[in-house]
Amino acid sequence: MDSLLIVAGLLLILSGLFWLVASAFATSLLWGCGSLLPPLPLLFILRHWRRARSAVMLMGLGCIPLVVGFTMLAGHDPDRLAAILSLRWLEPEPKAAGGLEIRLGGEFNGKPFAPDLGELIDGALVLREGDDSFARRDLRIRLPAHDGGELRVDVLPEDHGTLPEIELDWLLPDQDQPESRRIVDGYTLHLDLRPVPPNRLRGDFHLVLPPAFRTSLSGEVELYTDRLRYRDGRVDTRHNTEETIAWLVTDYLQRSTRQRDLVLEPLPALDLDGEQLQLEVLARVGGVLRRFDVALRRSELQGWHVQGDQAPALPRPSEEELRRTAPVPTTVVRGEPRPLDRRIGFSLERLLTSPSRYQGVRVHVVTERGRSAEGRFDGLNPEGRLVIQHSLGGQGEASFILRPSEVAQIQLLEP
């Protein structure tokens, strides 16, 4: 009802303005042209009130439903009213890639490659072209765990040992599932990336795969180091992702407990299509596990925010804390050996691809329904389901059997 009143009021006001301009042109060409330039219409109204009064009365009549509509809107949805009055809806939508500067020459599987997205998260460097559920083309490089500092990687075709793993995926026009190729050696790779605040890496990228793969790329890339998005140097809470929710909850709990040493446990599966979230979260504060209830709400103007948040900002960290958390450059030169940690680049996809590699490792799984299971991974059964063995403390073992489609989160608990 409020929307109809607002629209009706605007139509009456616009009709009155059109009538006023028509009356000005009927008076003279000079007055007509002048009525198109504010504030000359006011002068026309004062000088020719008899001609203009009908149009002015129509505009005044339109103000009545307009004011009533806005009053009703303010009563039941003030956030929407604030978003309308802020004129933020006139701003163009941001690009999906967030304005990343990726300039690559060469070819991917024999064709030019223009990535829309670049990221280096959890040891996986991804350059992706396309934003559908399956990217049109996807280049993935498994790298050592990166802590936010500089990253330098140099690999030559004659190098052997523990090298970064290259994956190529592309989707053909007549296929529903992408083609995939994996390369473990015999390639040339050079990365020289430097951090760009707040959450990007930028630098040189050079990759040449064996001739059979018809892939050679060289130039400059810019990569996200997490899935947060920033606006004017601050986290954009309108970016509707689980990472945004986790950052909001962590920031709120750090300020409310006055503790920087706070680590949030994985969140349950979230429904981000609604306007409110009521969460019961676990966090380690100073190494002690504690439970918190957090209520969040989303609005068009503010995005996601914690309801009732009045916690003050934390003081600036000391120089000792800054030195302790300073990132250290990560370097891999000519296949130089490094400790093998299976948590690097771990994902459900990798587990399904190489189940024998993770046999016997402790895992923690959260299902789509919010249930969790923890135990040792015992491989895949003949139907392709995950088998997790959980010890009952001297009373035998319980087996959790899960379909991959049921798994919302999976975490490796040991190297």
C-alpha positions as a Python dict, from the first residue, in 0.01 Angstrom:
ca = {
    (1, 'M'): (0, 0, 0),
    (2, 'D'): (281, 242, 86),
    (3, 'S'): (444, 183, -252),
    (4, 'L'): (118, 259, -435),
    (5, 'L'): (74, 584, -242),
    (6, 'I'): (431, 693, -318),
    (7, 'V'): (393, 613, -690),
    (8, 'A'): (55, 789, -708),
    (9, 'G'): (197, 1099, -538),
    (10, 'L'): (493, 1112, -775),
    (11, 'L'): (265, 1077, -1080),
    (12, 'L'): (43, 1364, -962),
    (13, 'I'): (348, 1586, -898),
    (14, 'L'): (494, 1507, -1240),
    (15, 'S'): (158, 1576, -1405),
    (16, 'G'): (142, 1913, -1227),
    (17, 'L'): (493, 2001, -1345),
    (18, 'F'): (404, 1913, -1704),
    (19, 'W'): (88, 2125, -1679),
    (20, 'L'): (291, 2416, -1538),
    (21, 'V'): (540, 2402, -1828),
    (22, 'A'): (254, 2382, -2080),
    (23, 'S'): (91, 2689, -1922),
    (24, 'A'): (423, 2877, -1944),
    (25, 'F'): (457, 2800, -2315),
    (26, 'A'): (96, 2908, -2366),
    (27, 'T'): (186, 3243, -2211),
    (28, 'S'): (493, 3302, -2430),
    (29, 'L'): (788, 3121, -2579),
    (30, 'L'): (1025, 3305, -2346),
    (31, 'W'): (832, 3199, -2035),
    (32, 'G'): (810, 2844, -2169),
    (33, 'C'): (1186, 2812, -2218),
    (34, 'G'): (1248, 2979, -1883),
    (35, 'S'): (1020, 2735, -1701),
    (36, 'L'): (1258, 2456, -1796),
    (37, 'L'): (1539, 2616, -1593),
    (38, 'P'): (1497, 2614, -1212),
    (39, 'P'): (1422, 2835, -1025),
    (40, 'L'): (1247, 3035, -1300),
    (41, 'P'): (923, 2832, -1265),
    (42, 'L'): (879, 2996, -923),
    (43, 'L'): (897, 3337, -1088),
    (44, 'F'): (636, 3232, -1343),
    (45, 'I'): (404, 3117, -1060),
    (46, 'L'): (437, 3455, -885),
    (47, 'R'): (388, 3663, -1202),
    (48, 'H'): (107, 3452, -1355),
    (49, 'W'): (-70, 3296, -1059),
    (50, 'R'): (-406, 3264, -1234),
    (51, 'R'): (-254, 3054, -1513),
    (52, 'A'): (-32, 2849, -1280),
    (53, 'R'): (-261, 2788, -981),
    (54, 'S'): (-433, 2475, -1121),
    (55, 'A'): (-94, 2308, -1187),
    (56, 'V'): (34, 2410, -842),
    (57, 'M'): (-278, 2271, -674),
    (58, 'L'): (-231, 1940, -859),
    (59, 'M'): (131, 1917, -736),
    (60, 'G'): (18, 2000, -383),
    (61, 'L'): (-245, 1728, -407),
    (62, 'G'): (27, 1481, -509),
    (63, 'C'): (232, 1566, -200),
    (64, 'I'): (-42, 1424, 27),
    (65, 'P'): (-21, 1053, -80),
    (66, 'L'): (359, 1090, -116),
    (67, 'V'): (402, 1200, 248),
    (68, 'V'): (153, 939, 374),
    (69, 'G'): (333, 664, 179),
    (70, 'F'): (675, 759, 316),
    (71, 'T'): (533, 778, 669),
    (72, 'M'): (389, 428, 641),
    (73, 'L'): (717, 300, 497),
    (74, 'A'): (915, 455, 782),
    (75, 'G'): (686, 284, 1032),
    (76, 'H'): (740, -75, 919),
    (77, 'D'): (1064, -71, 715),
    (78, 'P'): (1295, 222, 812),
    (79, 'D'): (1601, 58, 654),
    (80, 'R'): (1433, 51, 313),
    (81, 'L'): (1335, 417, 350),
    (82, 'A'): (1692, 510, 443),
    (83, 'A'): (1821, 318, 140),
    (84, 'I'): (1578, 505, -90),
    (85, 'L'): (1663, 848, 50),
    (86, 'S'): (2040, 778, 33),
    (87, 'L'): (2010, 736, -349),
    (88, 'R'): (2251, 440, -325),
    (89, 'W'): (2022, 251, -565),
    (90, 'L'): (2142, 488, -839),
    (91, 'E'): (2499, 359, -808),
    (92, 'P'): (2604, 96, -1065),
    (93, 'E'): (2644, -260, -942),
    (94, 'P'): (3009, -352, -872),
    (95, 'K'): (3173, -598, -1105),
    (96, 'A'): (3197, -954, -985),
    (97, 'A'): (3575, -950, -1007),
    (98, 'G'): (3592, -637, -792),
    (99, 'G'): (3806, -448, -1043),
    (100, 'L'): (4104, -684, -1035),
    (101, 'E'): (4388, -589, -1266),
    (102, 'I'): (4471, -908, -1456),
    (103, 'R'): (4673, -862, -1773),
    (104, 'L'): (4778, -1194, -1923),
    (105, 'G'): (4902, -1274, -2271),
    (106, 'G'): (4920, -1619, -2425),
    (107, 'E'): (4672, -1903, -2450),
    (108, 'F'): (4476, -2151, -2239),
    (109, 'N'): (4414, -2484, -2413),
    (110, 'G'): (4493, -2314, -2744),
    (111, 'K'): (4263, -2010, -2696),
    (112, 'P'): (4303, -1661, -2545),
    (113, 'F'): (4239, -1645, -2171),
    (114, 'A'): (4078, -1345, -1997),
    (115, 'P'): (4015, -1431, -1628),
    (116, 'D'): (3729, -1256, -1445),
    (117, 'L'): (3844, -1368, -1101),
    (118, 'G'): (4178, -1433, -933),
    (119, 'E'): (4236, -1555, -579),
    (120, 'L'): (4497, -1726, -361),
    (121, 'I'): (4312, -1884, -68),
    (122, 'D'): (4414, -2186, 141),
    (123, 'G'): (4713, -2254, -81),
    (124, 'A'): (4513, -2263, -407),
    (125, 'L'): (4584, -1999, -673),
    (126, 'V'): (4279, -1976, -900),
    (127, 'L'): (4231, -1783, -1223),
    (128, 'R'): (3876, -1822, -1350),
    (129, 'E'): (3697, -1712, -1665),
    (130, 'G'): (3320, -1702, -1629),
    (131, 'D'): (3093, -1679, -1325),
    (132, 'D'): (2849, -1965, -1378),
    (133, 'S'): (2819, -2268, -1150),
    (134, 'F'): (3088, -2421, -1374),
    (135, 'A'): (3344, -2168, -1495),
    (136, 'R'): (3408, -2163, -1867),
    (137, 'R'): (3780, -2206, -1797),
    (138, 'D'): (3962, -2248, -1471),
    (139, 'L'): (4336, -2260, -1390),
    (140, 'R'): (4429, -2384, -1042),
    (141, 'I'): (4777, -2406, -889),
    (142, 'R'): (4829, -2583, -553),
    (143, 'L'): (5091, -2385, -358),
    (144, 'P'): (5238, -2383, -5),
    (145, 'A'): (5027, -2226, 268),
    (146, 'H'): (5046, -1848, 233),
    (147, 'D'): (5030, -1616, 536),
    (148, 'G'): (4981, -1283, 358),
    (149, 'G'): (5341, -1183, 286),
    (150, 'E'): (5539, -1191, -37),
    (151, 'L'): (5523, -1507, -247),
    (152, 'R'): (5798, -1621, -483),
    (153, 'V'): (5785, -1947, -678),
    (154, 'D'): (6028, -2068, -946),
    (155, 'V'): (5993, -2412, -1104),
    (156, 'L'): (6173, -2545, -1415),
    (157, 'P'): (6083, -2848, -1632),
    (158, 'E'): (6376, -3055, -1496),
    (159, 'D'): (6272, -3008, -1131),
    (160, 'H'): (6129, -3303, -940),
    (161, 'G'): (6002, -3371, -591),
    (162, 'T'): (5721, -3188, -416),
    (163, 'L'): (5617, -2934, -678),
    (164, 'P'): (5305, -2720, -710),
    (165, 'E'): (5026, -2911, -881),
    (166, 'I'): (4857, -2756, -1188),
    (167, 'E'): (4492, -2821, -1275),
    (168, 'L'): (4315, -2713, -1595),
    (169, 'D'): (3935, -2719, -1630),
    (170, 'W'): (3731, -2603, -1927),
    (171, 'L'): (3367, -2634, -2030),
    (172, 'L'): (3277, -2711, -2390),
    (173, 'P'): (2955, -2564, -2539),
    (174, 'D'): (2782, -2903, -2574),
    (175, 'Q'): (2882, -3041, -2231),
    (176, 'D'): (2735, -3011, -1880),
    (177, 'Q'): (3052, -3118, -1698),
    (178, 'P'): (3397, -2961, -1750),
    (179, 'E'): (3701, -3136, -1892),
    (180, 'S'): (3991, -3158, -1647),
    (181, 'R'): (4368, -3213, -1673),
    (182, 'R'): (4634, -3233, -1399),
    (183, 'I'): (5007, -3163, -1439),
    (184, 'V'): (5257, -3248, -1166),
    (185, 'D'): (5593, -3180, -1335),
    (186, 'G'): (5763, -3087, -1664),
    (187, 'Y'): (5641, -2724, -1664),
    (188, 'T'): (5782, -2376, -1606),
    (189, 'L'): (5632, -2154, -1338),
    (190, 'H'): (5741, -1813, -1208),
    (191, 'L'): (5549, -1613, -948),
    (192, 'D'): (5665, -1293, -782),
    (193, 'L'): (5371, -1155, -585),
    (194, 'R'): (5365, -876, -327),
    (195, 'P'): (5085, -786, -85),
    (196, 'V'): (4854, -493, -162),
    (197, 'P'): (4637, -388, 134),
    (198, 'P'): (4386, -483, 243),
    (199, 'N'): (4352, -832, 92),
    (200, 'R'): (4526, -862, -244),
    (201, 'L'): (4847, -987, -402),
    (202, 'R'): (4987, -836, -720),
    (203, 'G'): (5287, -920, -936),
    (204, 'D'): (5441, -1123, -1218),
    (205, 'F'): (5292, -1448, -1344),
    (206, 'H'): (5457, -1681, -1597),
    (207, 'L'): (5342, -2035, -1678),
    (208, 'V'): (5442, -2266, -1964),
    (209, 'L'): (5297, -2619, -1969),
    (210, 'P'): (5417, -2910, -2186),
    (211, 'P'): (5321, -2866, -2556),
    (212, 'A'): (5037, -3120, -2539),
    (213, 'F'): (4838, -2887, -2313),
    (214, 'R'): (4869, -2581, -2546),
    (215, 'T'): (4888, -2346, -2246),
    (216, 'S'): (5133, -2060, -2206),
    (217, 'L'): (5049, -1749, -2000),
    (218, 'S'): (5261, -1450, -1906),
    (219, 'G'): (5190, -1106, -1759),
    (220, 'E'): (5065, -949, -1437),
    (221, 'V'): (4794, -1077, -1204),
    (222, 'E'): (4606, -945, -903),
    (223, 'L'): (4460, -1195, -658),
    (224, 'Y'): (4229, -1186, -359),
    (225, 'T'): (4375, -1349, -46),
    (226, 'D'): (4034, -1403, 117),
    (227, 'R'): (3667, -1389, 24),
    (228, 'L'): (3595, -1058, 191),
    (229, 'R'): (3529, -748, -18),
    (230, 'Y'): (3624, -394, 79),
    (231, 'R'): (3471, -55, 12),
    (232, 'D'): (3663, 263, 94),
    (233, 'G'): (3914, 64, 298),
    (234, 'R'): (3647, -107, 514),
    (235, 'V'): (3491, -451, 490),
    (236, 'D'): (3180, -430, 271),
    (237, 'T'): (2913, -595, 486),
    (238, 'R'): (2669, -591, 193),
    (239, 'H'): (2874, -870, 31),
    (240, 'N'): (2644, -1162, 111),
    (241, 'T'): (2883, -1451, 193),
    (242, 'E'): (2962, -1677, 487),
    (243, 'E'): (3306, -1513, 512),
    (244, 'T'): (3141, -1174, 568),
    (245, 'I'): (2928, -1323, 848),
    (246, 'A'): (3234, -1488, 1008),
    (247, 'W'): (3427, -1158, 998),
    (248, 'L'): (3136, -967, 1152),
    (249, 'V'): (3093, -1220, 1434),
    (250, 'T'): (3468, -1233, 1504),
    (251, 'D'): (3499, -854, 1509),
    (252, 'Y'): (3199, -820, 1740),
    (253, 'L'): (3321, -1088, 1983),
    (254, 'Q'): (3673, -942, 1993),
    (255, 'R'): (3534, -600, 2083),
    (256, 'S'): (3275, -727, 2330),
    (257, 'T'): (3524, -955, 2513),
    (258, 'R'): (3814, -704, 2475),
    (259, 'Q'): (4029, -995, 2352),
    (260, 'R'): (4225, -1002, 2027),
    (261, 'D'): (4324, -1362, 2096),
    (262, 'L'): (3988, -1498, 1977),
    (263, 'V'): (3948, -1774, 1718),
    (264, 'L'): (3602, -1846, 1583),
    (265, 'E'): (3509, -2211, 1531),
    (266, 'P'): (3352, -2304, 1193),
    (267, 'L'): (3002, -2167, 1158),
    (268, 'P'): (2705, -2395, 1089),
    (269, 'A'): (2537, -2392, 749),
    (270, 'L'): (2382, -2046, 697),
    (271, 'D'): (2070, -1937, 511),
    (272, 'L'): (2184, -1609, 356),
    (273, 'D'): (1862, -1551, 163),
    (274, 'G'): (1677, -1420, 469),
    (275, 'E'): (1699, -1087, 648),
    (276, 'Q'): (1793, -1220, 994),
    (277, 'L'): (2027, -1479, 1147),
    (278, 'Q'): (2020, -1614, 1502),
    (279, 'L'): (2350, -1793, 1564),
    (280, 'E'): (2494, -1997, 1848),
    (281, 'V'): (2868, -1990, 1788),
    (282, 'L'): (3177, -2135, 1955),
    (283, 'A'): (3499, -1937, 1988),
    (284, 'R'): (3829, -1989, 2166),
    (285, 'V'): (3905, -1685, 2380),
    (286, 'G'): (4259, -1699, 2513),
    (287, 'G'): (4259, -2073, 2438),
    (288, 'V'): (3933, -2139, 2630),
    (289, 'L'): (3631, -2259, 2432),
    (290, 'R'): (3321, -2042, 2498),
    (291, 'R'): (2968, -2028, 2358),
    (292, 'F'): (2800, -1707, 2237),
    (293, 'D'): (2457, -1614, 2103),
    (294, 'V'): (2473, -1360, 1820),
    (295, 'A'): (2179, -1206, 1630),
    (296, 'L'): (2243, -1047, 1289),
    (297, 'R'): (2022, -850, 1056),
    (298, 'R'): (2060, -739, 696),
    (299, 'S'): (1944, -411, 545),
    (300, 'E'): (1990, -257, 202),
    (301, 'L'): (2178, 39, 347),
    (302, 'Q'): (2409, -126, 604),
    (303, 'G'): (2428, -483, 479),
    (304, 'W'): (2478, -736, 759),
    (305, 'H'): (2525, -604, 1114),
    (306, 'V'): (2504, -739, 1470),
    (307, 'Q'): (2186, -631, 1644),
    (308, 'G'): (2244, -423, 1956),
    (309, 'D'): (2618, -387, 1887),
    (310, 'Q'): (2746, -110, 2112),
    (311, 'A'): (3091, -257, 2188),
    (312, 'P'): (3368, 5, 2153),
    (313, 'A'): (3662, -40, 1917),
    (314, 'L'): (3972, -220, 2042),
    (315, 'P'): (4286, -14, 2112),
    (316, 'R'): (4559, -16, 1851),
    (317, 'P'): (4788, -323, 1875),
    (318, 'S'): (5128, -276, 2034),
    (319, 'E'): (5451, -291, 1834),
    (320, 'E'): (5527, -631, 1986),
    (321, 'E'): (5193, -771, 1861),
    (322, 'L'): (5254, -627, 1516),
    (323, 'R'): (5600, -788, 1500),
    (324, 'R'): (5460, -1121, 1617),
    (325, 'T'): (5194, -1125, 1342),
    (326, 'A'): (5409, -983, 1061),
    (327, 'P'): (5391, -1203, 748),
    (328, 'V'): (5698, -1396, 634),
    (329, 'P'): (5779, -1433, 261),
    (330, 'T'): (5697, -1774, 116),
    (331, 'T'): (5949, -1904, -137),
    (332, 'V'): (5974, -2222, -341),
    (333, 'V'): (6280, -2233, -565),
    (334, 'R'): (6344, -2503, -828),
    (335, 'G'): (6141, -2770, -652),
    (336, 'E'): (6313, -2719, -318),
    (337, 'P'): (6180, -2981, -69),
    (338, 'R'): (5939, -2855, 196),
    (339, 'P'): (5737, -3026, 473),
    (340, 'L'): (5434, -3215, 342),
    (341, 'D'): (5116, -3092, 506),
    (342, 'R'): (4802, -3246, 360),
    (343, 'R'): (4594, -2963, 504),
    (344, 'I'): (4741, -2729, 239),
    (345, 'G'): (4481, -2690, -34),
    (346, 'F'): (4256, -2955, 121),
    (347, 'S'): (3897, -2964, -2),
    (348, 'L'): (3614, -3211, -52),
    (349, 'E'): (3700, -3223, -421),
    (350, 'R'): (4060, -3327, -347),
    (351, 'L'): (3942, -3588, -98),
    (352, 'L'): (3711, -3745, -357),
    (353, 'T'): (3982, -3733, -624),
    (354, 'S'): (4259, -3892, -409),
    (355, 'P'): (4094, -4073, -116),
    (356, 'S'): (4397, -4296, -52),
    (357, 'R'): (4610, -3990, 23),
    (358, 'Y'): (4392, -3904, 325),
    (359, 'Q'): (4327, -4260, 451),
    (360, 'G'): (4331, -4270, 832),
    (361, 'V'): (4351, -3890, 881),
    (362, 'R'): (4121, -3727, 1138),
    (363, 'V'): (3853, -3509, 978),
    (364, 'H'): (3565, -3293, 1100),
    (365, 'V'): (3252, -3276, 882),
    (366, 'V'): (2949, -3046, 903),
    (367, 'T'): (2644, -3150, 699),
    (368, 'E'): (2392, -2930, 520),
    (369, 'R'): (2150, -2988, 811),
    (370, 'G'): (2402, -2854, 1063),
    (371, 'R'): (2503, -3192, 1210),
    (372, 'S'): (2871, -3266, 1268),
    (373, 'A'): (3084, -3580, 1267),
    (374, 'E'): (3446, -3627, 1367),
    (375, 'G'): (3669, -3929, 1323),
    (376, 'R'): (3918, -4097, 1094),
    (377, 'F'): (3853, -4106, 721),
    (378, 'D'): (3817, -4470, 612),
    (379, 'G'): (3789, -4417, 238),
    (380, 'L'): (3492, -4433, 2),
    (381, 'N'): (3243, -4718, -6),
    (382, 'P'): (3138, -4881, -338),
    (383, 'E'): (2860, -4621, -375),
    (384, 'G'): (3108, -4333, -353),
    (385, 'R'): (3005, -4220, -3),
    (386, 'L'): (3245, -4101, 266),
    (387, 'V'): (3311, -4344, 552),
    (388, 'I'): (3425, -4189, 882),
    (389, 'Q'): (3514, -4413, 1178),
    (390, 'H'): (3447, -4265, 1523),
    (391, 'S'): (3588, -4432, 1836),
    (392, 'L'): (3337, -4481, 2121),
    (393, 'G'): (3605, -4497, 2393),
    (394, 'G'): (3648, -4870, 2456),
    (395, 'Q'): (3295, -4958, 2341),
    (396, 'G'): (3382, -5013, 1978),
    (397, 'E'): (3348, -4780, 1682),
    (398, 'A'): (3067, -4603, 1500),
    (399, 'S'): (3069, -4547, 1126),
    (400, 'F'): (2935, -4229, 967),
    (401, 'I'): (2846, -4275, 599),
    (402, 'L'): (2779, -3949, 414),
    (403, 'R'): (2697, -3859, 57),
    (404, 'P'): (2928, -3588, -83),
    (405, 'S'): (2623, -3372, -158),
    (406, 'E'): (2538, -3370, 215),
    (407, 'V'): (2872, -3221, 317),
    (408, 'A'): (2864, -2845, 380),
    (409, 'Q'): (3213, -2816, 537),
    (410, 'I'): (3500, -3057, 583),
    (411, 'Q'): (3820, -2988, 775),
    (412, 'L'): (4143, -3184, 808),
    (413, 'L'): (4249, -3195, 1174),
    (414, 'E'): (4609, -3315, 1133),
    (415, 'P'): (4892, -3286, 873),
}
